[in-house]
Amino acid sequence: MSEKASIAGRGDWLADENLQRLLSVLGADGEQARVAGGAVRNALLDQPVADVDIATTNTPAETMRRAKDAGFKPVPTGIDHGTITVVAGGRPFEVTTLRADVETDGRHARVAFGRDWKADAQRRDFTINALYAEADGTVIDLVGGLADIEARRLRFIGDPEARIREDYLRILRFFRFFAWYGGGRPDGEGLKACARLKEGLDQLSAERVWAELKKLLSAPDPSRALLWMRHASVLSRILPESEKWGIDAIHALVRAEADLGWPADAMLRLEAILPPDAARMTDLARRMRMSRAEADRLERWALAPAVRPDMAEGELARQLYAGDLQAITDRLRLALSGARGRVAEDDKALVEAGGYARQLAFVQNWTRPEFPLKGADLKGLGAVPGPELGGLLKRLEQDWVASGFALGRDALLERAASEVRPRP
């Protein structure tokens, strides 16, 4: 990749009229403004660009003034750290003044604003994240990021230990960016630094750790990154539940996703490397401060009964009716991917995979049947409201489920009439 690389023509986002006008406004009268970081990296890798960040020599106050005078809406979202969100044409752009770290404590940094582009680049984490682009697409590389992008090499800027001590989250970011953009083996010095300083992860908030882990698990193929995280004892540091369980299942799951068209699912991938132990999943969700939906999914997956590959559809339907559809789907997908992964070494695995595939197709087309009776129907037969009525309704529902949902309303009412005690 040429040192005079350009991102011109690599996606239409750079030609956006509002972005070009904002860059022009911020770059007037001797100041400078460039697209920075992830947008440049992704454009060079021909990957989608979602957010566009801008670096500028303007002070935050001057950025606010220029944006407002141009008719844009500036919002001081991180003004203490030099960041202003400028809404232009309904799209937000984060504009940050060039800066250098003055003091760090492993979680936060005190910064000084400046005009030195190289100093700004050197305070960033990885070379591939420290690239800038002019409005015309010309890429500015001050730390060797272009060569690393070409080699698919993830490398800390400068001394890896120094970068990590500035913010211990960079350990997880190292593996996350490797999962998304790296090739081959991780950078040796970076990997060693992550292993040596892993105790620093204990300083981070649970929310930051979980957010990074989710992003890593959402990569097209996180299996290599997870393998190296385990090798460096970083995975067991943040996810001790995986230590004795192993991560082998993730490889087969990723292959099944690709072969069967399943979407990348961070929660399912997490389940693939965890033991289905409800108590431990509850503790994990609490420790990571997961959302209620995420915690429920983990716990219900752990509580769901294992599905046998030879299970009849009737039995599976009863399990679905009594259980949780997402949890059973998760169980089946993991079972199917696991069986597919054993086919080369286990003759029975092919038969198992066929059974799980049929069951998964059944589940995906299953519609929950509606019990045809309600309490009012039993009251009409003379049943007295209360525990007796509730118990009778429950027994009738159990009979209906046991029949394969075949008992009709009339047959159920006939059974109910034979059990209702006449009122005194």
TINURO-998546 format. One record per residue (C-alpha): residue in one letter; x, y, z. Coordinates in pm, whole numbers, plus 50000, padded with zeros to 5 digits. Layout:
aXYZ
...
This chain:
m500005000050000
s501545033049895
e502655058450153
k500615082949944
a497445062749973
s494035078349925
i490525068950032
a488935089549755
g486275068649581
r486205042049855
g482585047849951
d480425078249900
w480595090350261
l483685112150206
a481905131549931
d478995139550163
e478235176550115
n477845183750486
l481085165950579
q483015184650310
r481565217850421
l482375210550786
l485975201550698
s486225233750496
v484825255250776
l487155239851034
g490135241850800
a489805278750717
d492075307450826
g495195287150894
e493555259151089
q493375222750982
a490765195050999
r491065158950887
v489005127350906
a490595105451172
g490745069651295
g488255042451218
a486665057950910
v490055060050738
r491035024850849
n487785009250730
a487855027650398
l491345014350330
l490144979250417
d487024983350199
q484824978250502
p481664997850591
v482115031650757
a479505039651021
d480885068851223
v483085096651092
d485375114051341
i487315145751272
a490525158551428
t491265195851417
t493715222251532
n490815243951645
t490215246952018
p486875232752138
a485475267852181
e486525277351829
t485025245251690
m481735254351860
r481815289651717
r482675279351362
a480105251551353
k477365274451483
d478255302451239
a478055277250954
g474515267651052
f475425234351209
k474435223351558
p477405219251795
v476905198752112
p479635198952383
t479455161352445
g483055158152568
i484355193552574
d486725187152868
h488555162152650
g488275184052342
t485325166752172
i482375184852020
t479605166051838
v478595186351534
v475255177051380
a475385185251010
g472565175750778
g471085154251052
r474295133951089
p476585136351393
f480325141051351
e482645139651651
v485195167651622
t488165165551858
t490975190451910
l494495176751867
r495795166552206
a498465148952407
d498105129552732
v499565148453027
e498695123153297
t497015088853298
d495965064353570
g495095033553365
r491495044453316
h491365082053257
a493695107353099
r494265144353155
v494975159952817
a496505191652681
f495275206352353
g497815213652081
r498555216551710
d501005187851664
w499535160451444
k502295135651524
a501815140251900
d498085134451850
a498765102751651
q501245089451906
r498735091752192
r496375067752014
d496355030252073
f497165011851748
t498875022751429
i495875013551214
n493695036751425
a496025066651396
l495585075251029
y494155108150903
a492655118050569
e492385152050405
a489105163250252
d490305151049912
g491005116150052
t494805118650083
v495885096950376
i498325110650633
d500325083350809
l502645094351090
v503105061051274
g503385033751007
g499725024551001
l499515019850623
a502074991850621
d500304975150911
i496944976950733
e498504961350425
a499974933250637
r496784929750846
r499014935451148
l497694950051473
r500464968851652
f500554992551946
i502025026851882
g505385028652057
d505915007652368
p502974983652421
e503304984152800
a503265022052808
r500145023052591
i498384997352810
r499285014753136
e497585045952999
d494315026552971
y494014989753061
l490984986552833
r493534985852551
i494244949652642
l490734939952537
r490844963852244
f494014946252124
f492134913552093
r488954929651964
f490744947751681
f492744916551606
a489444897551569
w488114923451326
y491194933851131
g494164911651216
g495684883251020
g498084855351111
r499424857751465
p499024887951693
d502024910751734
g504364892751975
e505354922752187
g501754933952215
l500624899252318
k503324896552585
a502424930652724
c498754921052747
a499684889252935
r502014907453175
l499564935253258
k496304915653264
e495764923053635
g495094958953531
l491784947353385
d490494945253741
q490494983453751
l487964986053470
s484234989253513
a482154958653431
e480254978553168
r483444986652976
v484634950552988
w481304936552870
a480994962452593
e484434952852456
l483764915552487
k480484919352297
k482204938252017
l484864911151996
l482254883551989
s480454901851707
a483464899851473
p483064878251162
d485324851951323
p486344858251685
s487764823251736
r491444831851677
a491264861951907
l489624841252179
l492334815052141
w495064840852194
m493154856652482
r493094822652647
h496774817452572
a497584850652744
s495264842153039
v493254873352958
l490064854152883
s490044836353218
r490734869653388
i487514885053262
l485534852953207
p486644827053465
e483574805953382
s485264796453054
e488504784353211
k487664747553264
w484964746052996
g487104754752695
i486504774552376
d486684746852117
a482964749452036
i483374784651900
h485234772151591
a482414748751485
l479804775351559
v481504801051335
r481724775351053
a478044766651095
e477114803451082
a478954807150752
d477614774850601
l474004777950719
g473544815450690
w473084822251060
p473754858151166
a476714865051392
d475234863851741
a477444875752026
m475244860152295
l475154826152125
r478914827252081
l479274835552449
e477104805452536
a479374783752321
i482294789652557
l480384787452886
p478994758453091
p475174756953097
d475054762853472
a472154785753567
a473624797553899
r476944806353738
m475214824053449
t473204844753697
d476424854553875
l478134862353544
a475284884553425
r475294903053756
r479064907353756
m479134920153398
r476094941953464
m474354928453158
s471014941453047
r467944923453176
a467344908452832
e470924895452809
a470804880953160
d467454864053093
r468724848352773
l471814834052944
e469864820653241
r467054805453031
w469574789152798
a471294773253097
l467964761153238
a466644747152910
p466804709152887
a469254694252640
v467634683052315
r468334647852189
p468974643951815
d466384615851793
m463674634751983
a460274631951813
e458544663651699
g455704658151942
e458054657352239
l459934687552107
a456654706352064
r455744699252427
q459164711352535
l458704743052333
y455274749352482
a456564745952837
g459924762852781
d461564792752615
l461774793952235
q465034813752225
a466704791152481
i465774759452295
t466844774851964
d470194783452121
r470564747952251
l469784733551908
r472144756351720
l475004748151954
a474194710951935
l473994711951555
s477234731451513
g478964708151759
a477814677051573
r478874691851240
g482284698851389
r482744662151484
v481704646751152
a485274640651030
e486184620251337
d482874605351452
d480614585051220
k477594590551447
a477984628151434
l476554630251081
v473354613251194
e473184636151498
a473654666651281
g470804655551057
g468534651151358
y469384685251501
a468934701751161
r465424687251127
q464554697951479
l465844733051421
a463734735851106
f460714724151307
v461384749851580
q461804778151332
n458394770351180
w456644762951510
t453734784551622
r452694783051984
p449174767752002
e446544784852215
f444834764952489
p441144764952393
l439694769052743
k439584797952987
g438414801653341
a435094815853224
d434334783053043
l434654763853369
k432574789153558
g429844782753304
l429894746253411
g429414756253773
a433044756553888
v433654779754183
p436354806054129
g439454799454335
p442194773254377
e439904744854270
l439084761453937
g442734770253878
g443844734753951
l441254720053717
l442234743753438
k445874734053483
r445084696653472
l443044701053156
e445874720352995
q448284692353085
d445914666852925
w445734688652616
v449544691352593
a449934653752650
s447554647452359
g449874666352129
f447514696252146
a444904674551971
l442084675452227
g439454699752107
r437344724052305
d434294701152323
a436344671552448
l437994693052711
l434634707252828
e433314671852858
r436244662553080
a435784694153280
a432054687253336
s432874653153484
e435184669053741
v433254700153839
r431634696154176
p428034707954179
r427464739254386
p425674733254719
